[in-house]
Amino acid sequence: MNLERFLRTREPAWNELAQIVAEARTRPDRLPPARLLRLGALYRAAAADLAYARRRFPADPAVATLEELVGRARHLVYASERRSERLWGFLAHGYWARIRERPALLAISALLLFVPAGLAALWAHGDPADAAQVMPGRFDGLTEPRTEGTDLGLTAGEAGTFSARIFTNNIQVTFVAFAGGMTAGLATAAALVFNGLVLGVVAGLAVQAGNGSPLVQLVVPHGLLELSCIVVAGAAGLRMGWALVDPGRGPRGERLVQEARAAAELALGTAPWLVVAGLVEGFVTPEGLGVGGAMAAGVGLAAAYWALVCLPRRGDPAAPAVTPVPAT
């Protein structure tokens, strides 16, 4: 078959394939089922045509055009499978490798959260009158002395509302800690310190008022995992912040893009764990597990999370290459 006849007989199918590719753009799920099946058939035929054209007419410009079309169609035909495989591989391995990349920044994030929390708790326990003046009003119920045997005097609905406020607050702090990296990490550090202060004041006042047990039962089952997510989000924000402060060798903009991509991956991988915490808050916390049960649920969940962080597995894929960032 000569070139002229080859093009005349095969170009209509290539044009149809190009039209379907244009309709789908980058998402094959835009296509109706019949067009999706037609895409697969036309792609296989075009791939066979390309193999033939490379052998018979390697120097003709039509080969390059067909290569480009087959490449775009291949992306649509195999994109869904590749995306799901990559996403699962990232959630199972890559996310944990990302967290392990910057242990120093992870430690700094934890210190920025928990050191202010500990100091604020000691202050609130020793000076409740002054501490009560700076505590957000939405947490008043947990810091007011309760009547003996009433378990805070909260109904099941009120206890759920209070627990949901804690969860919502931690979600907000997680987002701010991540996004604050664009301010050279200053907003990230401020969010961690401020949330630590609030956490410490609430805990200190609750214990001072005799409400330590209800605090544990309402907060610990989901709260320890949420605090873990905040620490990781803080480390992600600090990564971006350090790229702005000290980009090392190379352009600052390029460095920021690299670290922003890594930070976005951390945010993506952390999101499902926040959902887990939300499910625990919605379905486990209201069951009234008692102090022992609440501690077991909260510590067990957080321990499982950090075990996945700390135990690298053979065959873990290397995270995308990013030049190491100094921790100090």
C-alpha positions as CSV (number, residue, x, y, z in Angstrom):
1,M,0.0,0.0,0.0
2,N,1.5,3.3,-1.0
3,L,1.3,6.5,1.1
4,E,-1.5,8.2,-0.8
5,R,-3.8,5.2,-0.5
6,F,-2.9,4.7,3.1
7,L,-3.8,8.2,4.1
8,R,-7.0,8.2,2.0
9,T,-8.3,5.0,3.6
10,R,-7.2,5.7,7.2
11,E,-7.6,9.5,7.7
12,P,-11.4,9.4,8.2
13,A,-10.9,7.1,11.3
14,W,-8.1,9.4,12.6
15,N,-10.3,12.4,12.2
16,E,-13.1,10.7,14.1
17,L,-10.6,9.8,16.8
18,A,-9.4,13.4,17.0
19,Q,-13.0,14.6,17.3
20,I,-13.7,12.3,20.2
21,V,-10.4,13.3,21.9
22,A,-11.4,16.9,21.5
23,E,-14.9,16.2,23.0
24,A,-13.4,14.5,26.0
25,R,-10.6,17.0,26.5
26,T,-8.8,15.6,29.6
27,R,-11.7,13.6,31.1
28,P,-13.0,10.5,29.4
29,D,-16.0,10.5,31.8
30,R,-17.4,13.3,29.7
31,L,-18.1,10.9,26.9
32,P,-21.3,8.8,26.7
33,P,-20.8,5.0,26.9
34,A,-21.1,4.5,23.1
35,R,-18.5,7.2,22.4
36,L,-16.2,5.8,25.1
37,L,-16.3,2.3,23.5
38,R,-15.7,3.9,20.1
39,L,-12.7,5.8,21.5
40,G,-11.1,2.5,22.5
41,A,-11.7,0.9,19.1
42,L,-10.4,3.9,17.2
43,Y,-7.3,4.2,19.5
44,R,-6.3,0.5,18.9
45,A,-6.7,1.0,15.1
46,A,-4.7,4.2,15.1
47,A,-2.0,2.6,17.2
48,A,-1.7,-0.2,14.6
49,D,-1.7,2.4,11.8
50,L,1.1,4.2,13.6
51,A,3.2,1.0,13.8
52,Y,2.7,0.4,10.1
53,A,3.5,4.0,9.2
54,R,6.7,4.0,11.1
55,R,7.9,1.0,9.2
56,R,6.7,2.0,5.7
57,F,6.8,5.9,5.7
58,P,9.2,6.9,8.6
59,A,10.1,10.3,7.0
60,D,6.6,11.5,6.2
61,P,5.1,14.3,8.3
62,A,1.9,12.3,8.7
63,V,3.8,9.9,11.1
64,A,4.5,12.7,13.6
65,T,0.8,13.9,13.4
66,L,-0.4,10.4,14.0
67,E,2.0,10.0,16.9
68,E,0.6,13.1,18.6
69,L,-3.0,11.9,18.1
70,V,-2.2,8.4,19.4
71,G,-0.5,9.9,22.4
72,R,-3.5,12.1,23.3
73,A,-5.9,9.2,22.9
74,R,-3.7,6.9,25.0
75,H,-3.9,9.3,27.9
76,L,-7.7,9.1,27.8
77,V,-7.9,5.4,27.3
78,Y,-5.6,4.5,30.2
79,A,-5.9,7.6,32.4
80,S,-8.6,6.3,34.8
81,E,-6.7,3.2,35.6
82,R,-3.4,5.0,36.0
83,R,-4.9,7.7,38.2
84,S,-6.6,5.2,40.5
85,E,-3.4,3.2,40.8
86,R,-1.3,6.3,41.5
87,L,-3.8,7.6,44.1
88,W,-3.9,4.3,45.9
89,G,-0.1,4.0,45.8
90,F,0.3,7.5,47.2
91,L,-2.2,7.0,50.0
92,A,-0.7,3.7,50.9
93,H,3.0,4.6,50.7
94,G,3.8,8.0,49.2
95,Y,1.9,10.0,51.9
96,W,3.8,8.4,54.7
97,A,7.1,8.9,52.9
98,R,6.3,12.5,52.5
99,I,5.8,13.0,56.2
100,R,9.1,11.3,57.0
101,E,11.0,13.6,54.6
102,R,11.2,16.5,57.1
103,P,11.4,15.1,60.7
104,A,12.9,18.3,62.0
105,L,10.0,20.4,60.7
106,L,7.5,17.9,62.0
107,A,9.1,18.3,65.5
108,I,9.0,22.1,65.2
109,S,5.3,21.9,64.3
110,A,4.6,19.7,67.3
111,L,6.5,22.0,69.6
112,L,4.7,25.1,68.3
113,L,1.4,23.4,69.1
114,F,2.0,21.5,72.4
115,V,4.5,23.7,74.3
116,P,2.0,26.7,74.3
117,A,-0.8,24.2,75.2
118,G,1.1,22.9,78.2
119,L,2.0,26.4,79.4
120,A,-1.5,27.7,78.9
121,A,-3.0,24.6,80.8
122,L,-0.8,25.3,83.8
123,W,-1.7,29.0,83.8
124,A,-5.4,28.3,83.4
125,H,-5.4,25.7,86.2
126,G,-3.5,28.1,88.5
127,D,-5.3,31.3,87.6
128,P,-8.8,30.3,86.3
129,A,-10.3,33.8,86.7
130,D,-7.9,35.5,84.3
131,A,-7.7,32.5,82.0
132,A,-11.5,32.5,81.6
133,Q,-11.3,36.0,80.2
134,V,-9.4,34.9,77.1
135,M,-11.2,31.6,76.5
136,P,-13.5,31.5,73.4
137,G,-17.1,31.5,74.5
138,R,-18.0,28.5,72.5
139,F,-16.2,26.3,75.1
140,D,-17.9,27.7,78.2
141,G,-19.9,24.5,78.8
142,L,-16.8,22.5,79.6
143,T,-15.3,24.9,82.0
144,E,-18.3,25.6,84.2
145,P,-18.5,23.6,87.5
146,R,-21.0,20.8,87.1
147,T,-23.6,19.5,89.5
148,E,-22.5,16.2,90.9
149,G,-23.7,13.3,88.7
150,T,-25.0,15.5,85.8
151,D,-22.0,14.9,83.6
152,L,-21.6,18.6,82.6
153,G,-25.3,19.0,82.6
154,L,-25.3,18.6,78.8
155,T,-27.8,16.6,76.9
156,A,-26.6,14.1,74.3
157,G,-27.3,16.7,71.6
158,E,-25.4,19.4,73.4
159,A,-22.5,17.1,74.0
160,G,-22.5,16.3,70.3
161,T,-22.6,20.0,69.4
162,F,-19.7,20.7,71.7
163,S,-17.6,17.9,70.2
164,A,-18.5,19.1,66.7
165,R,-17.2,22.6,67.6
166,I,-13.9,21.0,68.6
167,F,-13.8,19.1,65.3
168,T,-14.6,22.2,63.2
169,N,-12.0,24.3,65.0
170,N,-9.3,21.7,64.3
171,I,-10.3,21.5,60.6
172,Q,-9.9,25.2,60.3
173,V,-6.6,25.2,62.1
174,T,-5.4,22.4,59.8
175,F,-6.2,24.4,56.7
176,V,-4.7,27.6,58.0
177,A,-1.5,25.8,59.1
178,F,-1.1,24.4,55.6
179,A,-2.0,27.6,53.7
180,G,0.0,29.8,56.0
181,G,3.2,28.6,54.4
182,M,2.7,31.2,51.8
183,T,3.4,33.9,54.4
184,A,7.0,32.5,54.9
185,G,5.5,30.2,57.5
186,L,4.5,33.0,59.9
187,A,0.8,32.4,59.6
188,T,1.5,28.7,60.1
189,A,3.4,29.3,63.3
190,A,0.8,31.7,64.6
191,A,-2.0,29.3,63.9
192,L,-0.2,26.5,65.7
193,V,0.7,28.6,68.7
194,F,-2.8,30.2,69.0
195,N,-4.5,26.8,68.8
196,G,-2.2,25.4,71.3
197,L,-3.0,28.3,73.7
198,V,-6.7,27.7,73.2
199,L,-6.4,24.0,73.7
200,G,-4.3,24.5,76.9
201,V,-6.7,27.1,78.4
202,V,-9.7,24.9,77.8
203,A,-8.1,21.8,79.2
204,G,-6.7,23.7,82.2
205,L,-10.1,25.3,83.1
206,A,-11.9,22.1,82.5
207,V,-9.7,20.2,84.9
208,Q,-9.7,23.0,87.5
209,A,-13.5,22.9,87.4
210,G,-13.6,19.2,87.9
211,N,-14.6,18.4,84.4
212,G,-11.5,16.4,83.4
213,S,-13.4,13.2,82.8
214,P,-16.0,14.7,80.5
215,L,-13.2,16.5,78.6
216,V,-11.5,13.2,78.0
217,Q,-14.7,11.5,76.9
218,L,-15.8,14.4,74.5
219,V,-12.4,15.2,73.0
220,V,-9.9,12.4,73.1
221,P,-11.6,9.7,70.9
222,H,-11.2,11.9,67.8
223,G,-9.1,14.7,69.1
224,L,-5.7,13.0,69.2
225,L,-5.9,12.1,65.6
226,E,-7.0,15.6,64.7
227,L,-4.1,17.0,66.6
228,S,-1.8,14.7,64.7
229,C,-3.2,16.0,61.4
230,I,-2.7,19.6,62.6
231,V,1.0,18.8,63.3
232,V,1.5,17.3,59.8
233,A,-0.3,20.3,58.2
234,G,1.9,22.6,60.2
235,A,5.0,20.8,58.9
236,A,3.6,21.2,55.3
237,G,3.2,24.9,55.8
238,L,6.6,25.3,57.3
239,R,8.1,23.5,54.2
240,M,6.7,26.2,52.0
241,G,7.7,28.9,54.4
242,W,11.3,27.7,54.5
243,A,11.5,27.6,50.7
244,L,10.7,31.3,50.8
245,V,13.2,32.1,53.6
246,D,16.1,30.0,52.3
247,P,15.6,28.5,48.9
248,G,19.2,27.2,48.8
249,R,20.7,26.7,45.4
250,G,18.5,27.7,42.5
251,P,15.7,30.2,42.0
252,R,13.3,30.9,44.9
253,G,10.2,30.6,42.7
254,E,11.3,27.1,41.5
255,R,12.0,26.0,45.0
256,L,8.7,27.3,46.2
257,V,6.8,25.4,43.5
258,Q,8.6,22.2,44.5
259,E,7.8,22.5,48.2
260,A,4.2,23.7,47.4
261,R,3.7,20.5,45.4
262,A,5.0,18.4,48.3
263,A,2.8,20.4,50.8
264,A,-0.3,19.9,48.7
265,E,0.4,16.2,48.6
266,L,0.5,16.2,52.4
267,A,-2.8,18.1,52.6
268,L,-4.3,15.6,50.2
269,G,-3.1,12.6,52.2
270,T,-4.2,14.1,55.5
271,A,-7.8,14.8,54.3
272,P,-9.0,11.2,54.6
273,W,-7.8,11.0,58.2
274,L,-9.7,14.1,59.1
275,V,-12.8,12.3,57.7
276,V,-12.0,9.3,59.9
277,A,-11.8,11.6,62.9
278,G,-15.1,13.1,61.9
279,L,-16.7,9.7,61.7
280,V,-15.3,8.8,65.2
281,E,-16.7,12.1,66.5
282,G,-20.1,11.5,65.0
283,F,-20.5,7.8,65.8
284,V,-18.1,6.7,68.5
285,T,-17.8,9.7,70.9
286,P,-21.6,9.9,71.5
287,E,-21.7,6.3,72.7
288,G,-20.3,7.3,76.1
289,L,-17.3,5.0,76.3
290,G,-16.1,6.2,79.7
291,V,-12.6,7.5,80.4
292,G,-10.9,4.2,79.7
293,G,-12.8,3.5,76.5
294,A,-12.2,7.1,75.3
295,M,-8.5,6.9,76.0
296,A,-8.3,3.5,74.3
297,A,-10.1,4.7,71.2
298,G,-8.2,8.0,70.9
299,V,-4.7,6.6,71.7
300,G,-5.2,3.6,69.5
301,L,-6.3,5.7,66.5
302,A,-3.4,8.1,66.9
303,A,-0.9,5.3,67.5
304,A,-2.0,3.6,64.3
305,Y,-1.5,6.8,62.4
306,W,2.0,7.4,63.7
307,A,2.9,3.8,63.3
308,L,2.3,4.2,59.6
309,V,4.5,7.3,59.6
310,C,7.4,5.7,61.6
311,L,7.5,2.3,60.0
312,P,8.8,2.6,56.4
313,R,8.0,-0.5,54.4
314,R,10.2,-2.3,51.8
315,G,9.2,-1.2,48.4
316,D,8.0,2.2,49.4
317,P,8.3,4.4,46.3
318,A,10.6,7.4,46.7
319,A,8.7,10.6,47.0
320,P,9.2,13.1,44.1
321,A,12.6,14.5,44.2
322,V,12.9,17.7,46.2
323,T,16.1,19.1,47.4
324,P,16.4,18.7,51.2
325,V,15.5,21.8,53.2
326,P,17.6,22.7,56.2
327,A,15.6,22.4,59.5
328,T,17.3,25.3,61.1
